[in-house]
Amino acid sequence: MLLAASLAFGVAALPGWAIAAPTVARTAAAQADPPGDPAGEPGDETPPVEPTATDPAPTEAPPTVPPPPETTAPAPTPTEPGATTPAGPVDPPPATTAPGTTAPPPPATSAPSPHPSAPGPDAPAPGRLGVRVSTEDVTLTEAYWNAEDTTTTLRVIVTNTGEVAELIRLSYTLPAGLTDAGTPGCAEAGSGEHHCGGWLTAAGDRFSALVKVRVDGAAWRQMPLSGAVRVSASAPGVAGSTEDNEGFAVLFPPGPPVPGISLDADGVAFDISGAASELDVRLGNTGRVDAVGRVEVVLPAGVTVSTPPAGCAALSPARTRCDVGAVPAGGTVTLRLPVSATAEAQRDAPLAGAVIGRVDPRSGRARQLQMSFRITAAAAMSTPIATPAPAGSQGVLAAAGAGPDPAGGLTPVQRSAVVLIVVSVLLVVLALALATTSLRRRLAGPAGPAPAPAPSD
């Protein structure tokens, strides 16, 4: 029994040798928009470039503003501080002198610290880094169509989810057609990439910054457009760094305005399973003459119309054209398309797609509208903030973060398995030795009385 139990326990410990490497944080979204068609319609290739850290970052941090209230619980974030507090969130002071354009609100004096000074037995080990970033989209109104360019803002919400004070740096990538409009504390690094100075933040701080962007009046010709934001965090005395990323969509209203046609599209949302979703497009003929309708859908890299319905054909992996047939005057046709996305594209969400609607009346000129729509995914919201240990038992989880032993090249789990195997082998040898000794004693025991000689005659 002892031998069998020892062998079973030693074999059970062996899977610890095959622990997978921890999941790394996802990289910033960098999509390649589909190439344009010969007619010059939207969809020209405009891939945003992923941020790099080769150039020196600015020494000033952008000004901060109070973050929007958290109305719903965010996606699973084990290191996220308390969702809301009665007092306004404490905005961190910048690492260096902040620009005087927008002063952050004064810190709260009565609100308790989001983290207790003495963590309980179940609290994570002190000194862990953590950071989270979320974005709002760049949403344009109808006024965009009547302006040479439009200046608006991209809100970026940052949270220090670690256990220590951190220096958090921001970088972002703007797609073609968008330029920075003079965000304080940020400098262009080329190819739409921008680097900003750092904020010195306390554990649990949550704040937001406004990135000023200028949208060119012709940017709509290149829709769909998406960008990316990245934050990185480090702290003195804590090894390594951590980062988080999120994309944002540039959303154009239907246009340019033209009479006789209407267009509308719902956003696409992928649930946590990542299964295919649906895109609903509504094309209307607001003219007085019946017309033939057509819809084209342009999707970012990694997102496709999985199974085009009847009347639809894929012009490329990212572009699908559908003939919807006759659209009576004053009528509307609804088109529903199944949409799927790769795991990488879902992690890079939010993204943007585009639809182009066209009606060709029996008499008169053809009319065309286009607009962009939002693509979201639960997978992007559930991206771990800190590098997690692989799933497993508590003993395996504790050992997974220990890393290899620099002296022997084995982790504690591997060393324990080797010890158990050696002990099991020794037990087997001992059992065989005891059995052999016992057998020899039996064979070497005193002989019985000799048989009596037979009587002679």
C-alpha positions as semicolon CSV with decimal commas, in nm:
position;residue;x (nm);y (nm);z (nm)
1;M;0,000;0,000;0,000
2;L;0,278;0,242;0,094
3;L;0,461;0,163;-0,228
4;A;0,153;0,215;-0,447
5;A;0,061;0,543;-0,278
6;S;0,415;0,678;-0,316
7;L;0,430;0,589;-0,684
8;A;0,086;0,744;-0,752
9;F;0,178;1,066;-0,573
10;G;0,509;1,091;-0,763
11;V;0,337;1,043;-1,101
12;A;0,069;1,299;-1,009
13;A;0,338;1,559;-0,944
14;L;0,497;1,511;-1,286
15;P;0,243;1,727;-1,478
16;G;0,396;2,026;-1,302
17;W;0,689;1,988;-1,541
18;A;0,465;2,080;-1,832
19;I;0,324;2,403;-1,692
20;A;0,255;2,641;-1,978
21;A;0,424;2,979;-1,994
22;P;0,214;3,262;-1,846
23;T;-0,010;3,452;-2,085
24;V;0,149;3,774;-2,206
25;A;-0,039;4,103;-2,242
26;R;-0,186;4,161;-2,583
27;T;-0,019;4,404;-2,820
28;A;-0,172;4,724;-2,944
29;A;-0,433;4,692;-3,218
30;A;-0,282;4,732;-3,564
31;Q;-0,518;4,648;-3,844
32;A;-0,480;4,667;-4,218
33;D;-0,788;4,812;-4,382
34;P;-0,892;4,654;-4,710
35;P;-0,763;4,813;-5,029
36;G;-0,991;5,046;-5,215
37;D;-1,170;4,947;-5,532
38;P;-1,108;5,110;-5,870
39;A;-1,400;5,347;-5,817
40;G;-1,221;5,513;-5,528
41;E;-1,470;5,406;-5,261
42;P;-1,365;5,386;-4,895
43;G;-1,143;5,110;-4,773
44;D;-0,798;5,226;-4,882
45;E;-0,523;5,049;-4,698
46;T;-0,441;5,255;-4,387
47;P;-0,282;5,032;-4,124
48;P;-0,197;5,213;-3,802
49;V;0,157;5,143;-3,683
50;E;0,207;4,977;-3,349
51;P;0,375;5,204;-3,094
52;T;0,742;5,156;-3,017
53;A;0,954;5,296;-2,740
54;T;1,271;5,374;-2,935
55;D;1,240;5,753;-2,917
56;P;1,272;5,933;-2,584
57;A;0,935;6,003;-2,430
58;P;0,834;6,360;-2,343
59;T;0,910;6,471;-1,991
60;E;0,565;6,615;-1,922
61;A;0,244;6,424;-1,861
62;P;-0,086;6,523;-2,024
63;P;-0,329;6,701;-1,792
64;T;-0,587;6,482;-1,626
65;V;-0,961;6,524;-1,579
66;P;-1,210;6,335;-1,360
67;P;-1,298;5,997;-1,513
68;P;-1,655;5,911;-1,607
69;P;-1,849;5,723;-1,338
70;E;-1,847;5,346;-1,356
71;T;-2,210;5,263;-1,413
72;T;-2,156;4,891;-1,463
73;A;-1,900;4,648;-1,334
74;P;-1,608;4,617;-1,574
75;A;-1,486;4,290;-1,717
76;P;-1,301;4,054;-1,481
77;T;-1,006;4,247;-1,341
78;P;-0,866;4,077;-1,030
79;T;-0,648;4,374;-0,940
80;E;-0,910;4,640;-1,007
81;P;-0,967;4,877;-0,709
82;G;-1,312;4,948;-0,567
83;A;-1,561;5,025;-0,841
84;T;-1,672;5,362;-0,712
85;T;-1,621;5,575;-0,405
86;P;-1,847;5,845;-0,259
87;A;-1,581;6,106;-0,309
88;G;-1,440;6,183;-0,655
89;P;-1,145;5,968;-0,765
90;V;-0,803;6,094;-0,672
91;D;-0,617;6,218;-0,977
92;P;-0,242;6,154;-0,964
93;P;0,012;6,436;-0,975
94;P;0,226;6,432;-1,290
95;A;0,577;6,296;-1,273
96;T;0,713;6,638;-1,364
97;T;0,566;6,984;-1,397
98;A;0,229;6,946;-1,567
99;P;0,116;7,196;-1,832
100;G;-0,091;7,475;-1,688
101;T;-0,372;7,439;-1,938
102;T;-0,589;7,201;-1,739
103;A;-0,518;7,145;-1,373
104;P;-0,634;6,813;-1,228
105;P;-0,896;6,833;-0,953
106;P;-0,761;6,845;-0,596
107;P;-0,720;6,510;-0,426
108;A;-0,992;6,395;-0,190
109;T;-0,908;6,439;0,178
110;S;-1,166;6,216;0,341
111;A;-1,196;5,920;0,106
112;P;-1,026;5,606;0,242
113;S;-0,747;5,444;0,052
114;P;-0,874;5,185;-0,200
115;H;-0,629;4,931;-0,058
116;P;-0,578;4,852;0,314
117;S;-0,239;4,925;0,462
118;A;-0,205;4,569;0,590
119;P;-0,332;4,315;0,336
120;G;-0,521;4,017;0,470
121;P;-0,415;3,657;0,429
122;D;-0,594;3,626;0,094
123;A;-0,459;3,953;-0,049
124;P;-0,200;3,942;-0,328
125;A;0,164;3,983;-0,240
126;P;0,263;4,349;-0,200
127;G;0,467;4,510;-0,472
128;R;0,274;4,369;-0,767
129;L;0,239;4,598;-1,070
130;G;-0,091;4,647;-1,249
131;V;-0,244;4,894;-1,493
132;R;-0,560;4,912;-1,699
133;V;-0,661;5,142;-1,985
134;S;-0,998;5,188;-2,153
135;T;-1,101;5,427;-2,428
136;E;-1,401;5,598;-2,573
137;D;-1,450;5,620;-2,948
138;V;-1,392;5,922;-3,168
139;T;-1,753;5,989;-3,267
140;L;-1,831;6,252;-3,532
141;T;-2,161;6,433;-3,573
142;E;-2,344;6,553;-3,884
143;A;-2,147;6,878;-3,861
144;Y;-1,845;6,688;-3,991
145;W;-1,987;6,693;-4,343
146;N;-1,992;7,075;-4,350
147;A;-1,636;7,139;-4,228
148;E;-1,290;7,127;-4,379
149;D;-1,172;6,937;-4,071
150;T;-1,308;6,865;-3,725
151;T;-1,126;6,886;-3,392
152;T;-1,253;6,651;-3,122
153;T;-1,122;6,450;-2,827
154;L;-1,041;6,090;-2,747
155;R;-1,096;6,011;-2,379
156;V;-0,850;5,765;-2,224
157;I;-0,927;5,623;-1,877
158;V;-0,630;5,487;-1,679
159;T;-0,632;5,292;-1,353
160;N;-0,338;5,191;-1,136
161;T;-0,447;4,840;-1,042
162;G;-0,120;4,751;-0,874
163;E;-0,016;4,743;-0,511
164;V;0,245;5,020;-0,529
165;A;0,288;5,372;-0,661
166;E;0,367;5,350;-1,033
167;L;0,499;5,564;-1,314
168;I;0,246;5,520;-1,596
169;R;0,328;5,624;-1,951
170;L;0,085;5,665;-2,240
171;S;0,132;5,614;-2,613
172;Y;-0,127;5,607;-2,889
173;T;-0,153;5,548;-3,263
174;L;-0,385;5,751;-3,485
175;P;-0,509;5,608;-3,816
176;A;-0,473;5,784;-4,151
177;G;-0,682;6,099;-4,173
178;L;-0,640;6,180;-3,803
179;T;-0,365;6,396;-3,655
180;D;-0,288;6,519;-3,306
181;A;-0,430;6,865;-3,245
182;G;-0,179;6,964;-2,979
183;T;-0,227;6,737;-2,680
184;P;-0,013;6,877;-2,395
185;G;0,267;6,647;-2,286
186;C;0,261;6,432;-2,602
187;A;0,493;6,432;-2,903
188;E;0,474;6,270;-3,246
189;A;0,704;5,975;-3,306
190;G;0,614;5,916;-3,673
191;S;0,361;5,703;-3,864
192;G;0,072;5,827;-3,652
193;E;0,244;5,722;-3,329
194;H;0,265;5,953;-3,028
195;H;0,444;5,925;-2,693
196;C;0,347;6,111;-2,376
197;G;0,513;6,187;-2,045
198;G;0,440;5,981;-1,736
199;W;0,205;6,015;-1,440
200;L;0,323;5,922;-1,092
201;T;0,017;5,743;-0,951
202;A;-0,075;5,590;-0,619
203;A;-0,215;5,239;-0,596
204;G;-0,583;5,246;-0,686
205;D;-0,582;5,585;-0,861
206;R;-0,823;5,619;-1,153
207;F;-0,827;5,919;-1,384
208;S;-0,870;6,013;-1,748
209;A;-0,687;6,225;-2,005
210;L;-0,820;6,388;-2,320
211;V;-0,625;6,342;-2,642
212;K;-0,701;6,620;-2,890
213;V;-0,734;6,493;-3,247
214;R;-0,810;6,659;-3,578
215;V;-1,014;6,461;-3,833
216;D;-0,954;6,560;-4,192
217;G;-1,257;6,642;-4,405
218;A;-1,162;6,365;-4,649
219;A;-1,089;6,098;-4,386
220;W;-1,430;5,939;-4,450
221;R;-1,301;5,811;-4,785
222;Q;-1,071;5,573;-4,597
223;M;-1,320;5,432;-4,347
224;P;-1,324;5,206;-4,154
225;L;-1,066;5,370;-3,928
226;S;-0,941;5,244;-3,592
227;G;-0,655;5,338;-3,361
228;A;-0,483;5,200;-3,053
229;V;-0,383;5,319;-2,706
230;R;-0,118;5,162;-2,483
231;V;-0,011;5,229;-2,125
232;S;0,291;5,085;-1,945
233;A;0,368;5,094;-1,573
234;S;0,687;5,054;-1,372
235;A;0,788;5,122;-1,014
236;P;1,120;5,172;-0,830
237;G;1,224;4,856;-0,649
238;V;0,985;4,633;-0,848
239;A;1,136;4,421;-1,120
240;G;0,998;4,442;-1,473
241;S;0,699;4,637;-1,599
242;T;0,342;4,575;-1,709
243;E;0,120;4,718;-1,981
244;D;-0,233;4,719;-2,117
245;N;-0,380;4,807;-2,456
246;E;-0,715;4,895;-2,606
247;G;-0,835;4,999;-2,949
248;F;-1,077;5,273;-3,040
249;A;-1,305;5,327;-3,339
250;V;-1,355;5,639;-3,550
251;L;-1,728;5,655;-3,615
252;F;-1,863;5,860;-3,907
253;P;-2,234;5,944;-3,947
254;P;-2,414;5,844;-4,268
255;G;-2,300;6,067;-4,551
256;P;-2,202;6,269;-4,733
257;P;-2,564;6,384;-4,722
258;V;-2,759;6,322;-5,039
259;P;-3,137;6,315;-5,096
260;G;-3,323;6,001;-5,193
261;I;-3,136;5,747;-4,978
262;S;-3,100;5,649;-4,613
263;L;-2,857;5,410;-4,446
264;D;-2,821;5,266;-4,097
265;A;-2,616;4,987;-3,942
266;D;-2,606;4,833;-3,596
267;G;-2,283;4,757;-3,418
268;V;-2,135;4,408;-3,395
269;A;-2,070;4,255;-3,052
270;F;-1,890;3,924;-2,990
271;D;-1,967;3,754;-2,659
272;I;-1,710;3,582;-2,437
273;S;-1,740;3,260;-2,640
274;G;-1,612;3,439;-2,950
275;A;-1,885;3,283;-3,165
276;A;-2,004;3,454;-3,483
277;S;-2,227;3,757;-3,446
278;E;-2,459;3,940;-3,687
279;L;-2,453;4,275;-3,863
280;D;-2,785;4,437;-3,952
281;V;-2,787;4,696;-4,232
282;R;-3,093;4,896;-4,336
283;L;-3,098;5,061;-4,681
284;G;-3,384;5,298;-4,755
285;N;-3,511;5,458;-5,075
286;T;-3,648;5,796;-4,972
287;G;-3,698;5,910;-5,331
288;R;-4,017;5,904;-5,541
289;V;-3,901;5,641;-5,788
290;D;-3,833;5,272;-5,732
291;A;-3,463;5,183;-5,732
292;V;-3,224;4,888;-5,731
293;G;-3,027;4,864;-5,407
294;R;-2,675;4,750;-5,327
295;V;-2,477;4,727;-5,003
296;E;-2,106;4,679;-4,948
297;V;-1,954;4,590;-4,612
298;V;-1,589;4,672;-4,541
299;L;-1,435;4,506;-4,234
300;P;-1,100;4,542;-4,056
301;A;-0,830;4,275;-4,068
302;G;-0,931;3,954;-3,893
303;V;-1,306;4,020;-3,926
304;T;-1,499;3,859;-4,212
305;V;-1,848;3,776;-4,332
306;S;-1,830;3,407;-4,256
307;T;-2,114;3,282;-4,477
308;P;-2,243;3,538;-4,730
309;P;-2,621;3,502;-4,771
310;A;-2,797;3,474;-5,105
311;G;-2,725;3,771;-5,329
312;C;-2,393;3,844;-5,156
313;A;-2,039;3,769;-5,273
314;A;-1,699;3,824;-5,115
315;L;-1,489;4,062;-5,322
316;S;-1,200;4,007;-5,079
317;P;-1,162;3,865;-4,726
318;A;-1,254;4,208;-4,587
319;R;-1,510;4,328;-4,844
320;T;-1,850;4,180;-4,927
321;R;-2,101;4,312;-5,182
322;C;-2,473;4,235;-5,167
323;D;-2,740;4,305;-5,429
324;V;-3,065;4,360;-5,241
325;G;-3,287;4,390;-5,546
326;A;-3,570;4,639;-5,595
327;V;-3,629;4,895;-5,321
328;P;-3,968;5,064;-5,369
329;A;-4,000;5,439;-5,327
330;G;-4,035;5,511;-4,955
331;G;-3,934;5,154;-4,867
332;T;-3,650;5,003;-4,665
333;V;-3,463;4,676;-4,707
334;T;-3,290;4,504;-4,412
335;L;-2,984;4,292;-4,471
336;R;-2,844;4,058;-4,204
337;L;-2,489;3,926;-4,239
338;P;-2,310;3,670;-4,017
339;V;-1,976;3,810;-3,902
340;S;-1,686;3,622;-3,741
341;A;-1,352;3,743;-3,606
342;T;-1,021;3,589;-3,512
343;A;-0,915;3,579;-3,149
344;E;-0,651;3,844;-3,217
345;A;-0,903;4,080;-3,377
346;Q;-1,139;4,037;-3,083
347;R;-0,858;4,120;-2,840
348;D;-0,784;4,437;-3,039
349;A;-1,145;4,559;-3,020
350;P;-1,309;4,807;-3,024
351;L;-1,265;4,827;-3,399
352;A;-1,458;4,994;-3,678
353;G;-1,626;4,861;-3,990
354;A;-1,797;5,046;-4,274
355;V;-2,106;5,001;-4,488
356;I;-2,172;5,162;-4,826
357;G;-2,528;5,183;-4,948
358;R;-2,630;5,263;-5,305
359;V;-2,965;5,301;-5,479
360;D;-2,998;5,327;-5,857
361;P;-3,343;5,463;-5,948
362;R;-3,517;5,383;-6,273
363;S;-3,465;5,744;-6,377
364;G;-3,209;5,988;-6,245
365;R;-2,866;5,955;-6,096
366;A;-2,757;5,683;-5,856
367;R;-2,722;5,787;-5,492
368;Q;-2,474;5,659;-5,238
369;L;-2,419;5,690;-4,863
370;Q;-2,166;5,536;-4,627
371;M;-2,110;5,517;-4,255
372;S;-1,902;5,332;-3,998
373;F;-2,010;5,104;-3,716
374;R;-1,850;4,976;-3,397
375;I;-1,713;4,624;-3,340
376;T;-1,673;4,517;-2,978
377;A;-1,576;4,190;-2,810
378;A;-1,598;4,061;-2,456
379;A;-1,254;3,904;-2,504
380;A;-1,096;4,251;-2,514
381;M;-1,254;4,345;-2,181
382;S;-1,141;4,023;-2,014
383;T;-0,774;4,062;-2,101
384;P;-0,575;4,006;-1,779
385;I;-0,423;4,317;-1,628
386;A;-0,124;4,137;-1,479
387;T;0,046;3,827;-1,611
388;P;-0,145;3,541;-1,447
389;A;-0,017;3,205;-1,337
390;P;-0,149;2,902;-1,528
391;A;-0,467;2,741;-1,403
392;G;-0,416;2,448;-1,169
393;S;-0,420;2,344;-0,808
394;Q;-0,309;2,587;-0,539
395;G;0,025;2,412;-0,505
396;V;0,089;2,433;-0,877
397;L;-0,022;2,796;-0,886
398;A;0,217;2,886;-0,608
399;A;0,505;2,715;-0,780
400;A;0,424;2,844;-1,128
401;G;0,534;3,194;-1,047
402;A;0,857;3,086;-0,881
403;G;1,043;3,023;-1,206
404;P;1,342;2,793;-1,256
405;D;1,594;2,738;-0,982
406;P;1,911;2,919;-1,088
407;A;2,121;2,662;-0,900
408;G;1,970;2,337;-1,016
409;G;1,760;2,442;-1,316
410;L;1,443;2,290;-1,166
411;T;1,133;2,448;-1,020
412;P;1,017;2,348;-0,671
413;V;0,749;2,124;-0,824
414;Q;1,005;1,947;-1,037
415;R;1,241;1,899;-0,744
416;S;0,956;1,756;-0,535
417;A;0,869;1,513;-0,813
418;V;1,230;1,396;-0,837
419;V;1,246;1,343;-0,460
420;L;0,922;1,141;-0,465
421;I;1,048;0,922;-0,747
422;V;1,378;0,859;-0,568
423;V;1,193;0,774;-0,245
424;S;0,962;0,539;-0,436
425;V;1,260;0,360;-0,593
426;L;1,427;0,327;-0,253
427;L;1,108;0,182;-0,106
428;V;1,093;-0,076;-0,384
429;V;1,459;-0,170;-0,324
430;L;1,398;-0,192;0,052
431;A;1,092;-0,413;0,002
432;L;1,288;-0,646;-0,228
433;A;1,576;-0,661;0,021
434;L;1,341;-0,746;0,308
435;A;1,172;-1,016;0,102
436;T;1,507;-1,165;0,002
437;T;1,636;-1,164;0,361
438;S;1,319;-1,330;0,489
439;L;1,342;-1,601;0,225
440;R;1,706;-1,673;0,306
441;R;1,629;-1,704;0,679
442;R;1,360;-1,958;0,608
443;L;1,592;-2,160;0,385
444;A;1,880;-2,147;0,640
445;G;1,665;-2,248;0,946
446;P;1,748;-2,564;1,172
447;A;1,688;-2,895;1,006
448;G;1,431;-3,136;1,150
449;P;1,528;-3,466;1,340
450;A;1,696;-3,729;1,125
451;P;1,483;-4,033;1,045
452;A;1,548;-4,335;1,266
453;P;1,740;-4,624;1,104
454;A;1,540;-4,920;1,001
455;P;1,561;-5,224;1,243
456;S;1,778;-5,510;1,129
457;D;1,652;-5,864;1,108
